[in-house]
Amino acid sequence: MHKKIFAPFVSGSLVVCALFFAFVCAPVSAVETEVSWPQSAGDAAAFREIWGYLMSGEERFLGPSFPVTDIGYFGAGLDVKGKLIGVPKRERIAGFPGRVHLVVAEVSNKSLTHFSLDPALPIRRALIDDIVSAAEPFDGVQIDFELVLPEDKENFFSFLVEIKERIGQKTFSVAIPARTKVQDDAYNYKRITAIVDRVIVMAYDEHWSGSAPGSIASLEWCKRVSAFAITEIGKPKLVMGLPFYGRAWGEKNPSKAYKYSALSTLIEEKGIGDIGRADEIPFFEYLETVKVRVYFEDARSVLSRARLYQKASVRNIAFRRIGQEDPAIWGVLTTSE
């Protein structure tokens, strides 16, 4: 069991007490959390494909001995007019012996995604042409469109079909959200599986910045997600995504807008007697103690999740992302036929 407790520290006018909990310190679920650490190379968790996402500009984090078969190379996205931008240079990782896939992502703009998928608009035709051209030096293409509206599902499916036809023998993959049941929207597992070569299930962010504190991907949740994915996608095309990153939650956030009456109450509650002025604008400061809980991933928690998937006969996994990991994880993974 790993647990680190850090003493309070002051940052500006905020006093923060940070309590860090390793994944294995979270409440025990119905899934067995204990995992024996491999004693030899033969005990490592083995998968047919091990994907690692890599950001352009972070190539230095890609170690030559990593047991990674496929790189999802990030950087390409859409500008405000739907034009492809940010394509990473394949030659920056020319020494990597495995397959490199160009990832094209749009994760923040529903309207841009909507118009870019509309077959009646020239935006879509130009975008597909750009993707096909940019994919030339790569072994594959991955689409990571995370805000496709349900009403755009048919446009999304036909968009995928057209890219698949245009890139020929290159591996075509799609990243989709984690699910535990069928939903009639653009991320229907079976319909997407019929089009592409690999389906990356993003099995992370079970808890996110706007949710209650919790693991990025608890083992019980991962078990349910993988069981559904295997049924809907099938083992040959399924790639289960695993997180390397963590998140922090504070019990309170003092950053917000106030009306005058609420500020008057706050001044009284905090016993603030010194009101300053800057260019005639009043201000005050006070110290606030905030307890922060951080859930993160270490090699043991990642291996626990990998073992869970291995036991379920998942053949392929993907890590988000290289450079965020506990380095010890690379010593307990291997590839297999």
Stockholm file with secondary structure:
# STOCKHOLM 1.0

chainA/1-337         MHKKIFAPFVSGSLVVCALFFAFVCAPVSAVETEVSWPQSAGDAAAFREIWGYLMSGEERFLGPSFPVTDIGYFGAGLDVKGKLIGVPKRERIAGFPGRVHLVVAEVSNKSLTHFSLDPALPIRRALIDDIVSAAEPFDGVQIDFELVLPEDKENFFSFLVEIKERIGQKTFSVAIPARTKVQDDAYNYKRITAIVDRVIVMAYDEHWSGSAPGSIASLEWCKRVSAFAITEIGKPKLVMGLPFYGRAWGEKNPSKAYKYSALSTLIEEKGIGDIGRADEIPFFEYLETVKVRVYFEDARSVLSRARLYQKASVRNIAFRRIGQEDPAIWGVLTTSE
#=GR chainA/1-337 SS CCEEECCCEEETTEEEEEEEEEGGGSCCCSSCCCCCCCSSGGGSEEESEEEEEEETTCGGGCCTTCCCSEEEEEEEEECTTSCEECCCCGGGGTTCCSEEEEEEEECSCHHHHHHHHCTTSHHHHHHHHHHHHHTTTSSEEEEEECCCCGGGHHHHHHHHHHHHHHSTTSEEEEEEECCSSCCSSTTCHHHHHTTCSEEEEECCCSSCTTSCSCCSSCHHHHHHHHHHHHHHHCTTTEEEEEECCCEEEESCCCCSCCCHHHHHHHHHHTTCCCCEEETTEEECCCCEEEEEEEEECCHHHHHHHHHHHHHTTCCEEEEECTTSSCGGGGGGEEECC
#=GC SS_cons         CCEEECCCEEETTEEEEEEEEEGGGSCCCSSCCCCCCCSSGGGSEEESEEEEEEETTCGGGCCTTCCCSEEEEEEEEECTTSCEECCCCGGGGTTCCSEEEEEEEECSCHHHHHHHHCTTSHHHHHHHHHHHHHTTTSSEEEEEECCCCGGGHHHHHHHHHHHHHHSTTSEEEEEEECCSSCCSSTTCHHHHHTTCSEEEEECCCSSCTTSCSCCSSCHHHHHHHHHHHHHHHCTTTEEEEEECCCEEEESCCCCSCCCHHHHHHHHHHTTCCCCEEETTEEECCCCEEEEEEEEECCHHHHHHHHHHHHHTTCCEEEEECTTSSCGGGGGGEEECC
//
